[in-house]
Amino acid sequence: MDEFMLIFRHEDGKKVASPEQIQVWMKQTMDWIGGIAAQNKFVGGNGLPFEEAKVVHHKKVVTNGPFGDIKETIGGYVIVKANSLEEAVEFAKGSPVLQGEGNTVEVRKIAKGDGIH
């Protein structure tokens, strides 16, 4: 069984939800993760807030950011165990992140001892 990272991409980080809507999404997310955990296939994950971030560029130039006012920000990730990429994609399809128009979940296999591709 392999591990896959589900990367949550938000099309527009400027859109701020109400505290009530955030609570609804958090419950939906916890329920979704609970369903994966019940199958013993949840490994871990975290949200990635926009504050206090830096970007290191080519030639070691450091800038502030990324910020929520840019297109397509990464909001977090979850790592799951799956027998195939297709099974990991099925987990991704259930993510509440997809309720946001333009949002996506990128599914990537984690390289473990088989080299970086």
Legacy VTK file of the C-alpha trace (Angstrom):
# vtk DataFile Version 3.0
C-alpha trace
ASCII
DATASET POLYDATA
POINTS 117 float
0.000 0.000 0.000
1.329 3.432 -0.953
0.894 6.857 0.628
-0.611 9.752 -1.298
-0.762 13.453 -0.506
-4.024 15.255 -1.222
-3.137 18.931 -1.699
-5.990 21.419 -1.268
-5.807 24.303 -3.729
-8.105 27.284 -3.357
-8.708 29.286 -6.506
-9.245 32.592 -4.718
-7.700 33.059 -1.287
-9.323 36.506 -0.937
-12.771 35.046 -0.409
-13.330 35.006 3.334
-16.074 32.835 4.735
-18.105 33.720 7.787
-17.106 32.116 11.099
-20.295 30.050 10.902
-19.439 28.743 7.422
-15.900 27.918 8.550
-17.350 25.860 11.423
-19.587 23.966 8.977
-16.632 23.243 6.687
-14.472 22.153 9.616
-17.135 19.676 10.748
-17.540 18.379 7.200
-13.760 18.013 6.924
-13.500 16.176 10.244
-16.342 13.842 9.177
-14.620 13.226 5.827
-11.282 12.482 7.533
-13.113 10.294 10.065
-14.450 8.171 7.211
-10.937 7.660 5.860
-9.592 6.944 9.361
-12.339 4.349 9.907
-10.782 2.432 7.004
-7.368 2.755 8.704
-6.093 4.772 5.726
-5.579 8.229 7.266
-1.919 9.092 7.911
-2.022 12.805 8.817
-2.457 16.327 7.539
-2.580 20.022 8.342
-3.956 23.313 7.184
-1.555 25.938 5.873
-2.495 29.456 7.013
-1.379 32.429 4.918
0.105 34.491 7.741
3.788 34.458 8.611
4.891 32.781 5.387
8.023 33.262 3.295
8.987 32.090 -0.174
12.595 31.239 -1.019
13.353 31.809 -4.709
16.170 30.971 -7.063
19.492 32.435 -5.892
18.158 32.365 -2.304
16.050 35.519 -2.655
13.415 35.541 0.129
10.054 37.302 -0.164
7.001 37.592 2.054
4.071 35.425 1.071
2.339 33.640 -0.442
-0.684 35.750 0.297
-4.397 35.081 0.034
-4.795 37.757 -2.634
-3.000 35.676 -5.253
-4.738 33.135 -7.402
-4.589 29.472 -6.429
-3.299 29.263 -2.895
-2.542 26.010 -1.085
-4.781 25.680 1.959
-3.504 22.397 3.387
-2.944 18.726 2.803
-3.892 15.245 3.973
-1.844 12.075 3.617
-3.723 8.830 3.016
-2.822 5.192 2.426
-4.282 3.677 -0.717
-3.810 0.633 -2.914
-3.723 2.770 -6.071
-3.834 6.306 -7.401
-7.466 5.688 -8.328
-8.368 4.820 -4.721
-6.637 8.000 -3.503
-8.590 9.989 -6.114
-11.818 8.520 -4.730
-10.845 9.850 -1.275
-10.133 13.266 -2.836
-13.559 13.379 -4.489
-15.141 13.446 -1.016
-13.189 16.489 0.178
-15.324 19.432 1.343
-12.716 21.711 -0.279
-14.392 20.927 -3.593
-17.500 22.874 -2.509
-15.639 26.074 -3.400
-15.947 27.004 -7.049
-12.590 26.600 -8.767
-11.033 24.722 -5.832
-9.135 21.517 -6.557
-7.513 18.598 -4.760
-4.226 17.495 -6.302
-3.381 13.827 -5.661
0.309 12.875 -5.609
2.025 9.627 -4.690
4.674 10.090 -2.014
8.060 8.739 -3.092
9.453 6.475 -0.393
12.810 4.975 -1.143
11.992 4.681 -4.837
13.790 7.871 -5.763
12.585 11.313 -6.674
10.846 11.482 -10.015
LINES 1 118
117 0 1 2 3 4 5 6 7 8 9 10 11 12 13 14 15 16 17 18 19 20 21 22 23 24 25 26 27 28 29 30 31 32 33 34 35 36 37 38 39 40 41 42 43 44 45 46 47 48 49 50 51 52 53 54 55 56 57 58 59 60 61 62 63 64 65 66 67 68 69 70 71 72 73 74 75 76 77 78 79 80 81 82 83 84 85 86 87 88 89 90 91 92 93 94 95 96 97 98 99 100 101 102 103 104 105 106 107 108 109 110 111 112 113 114 115 116
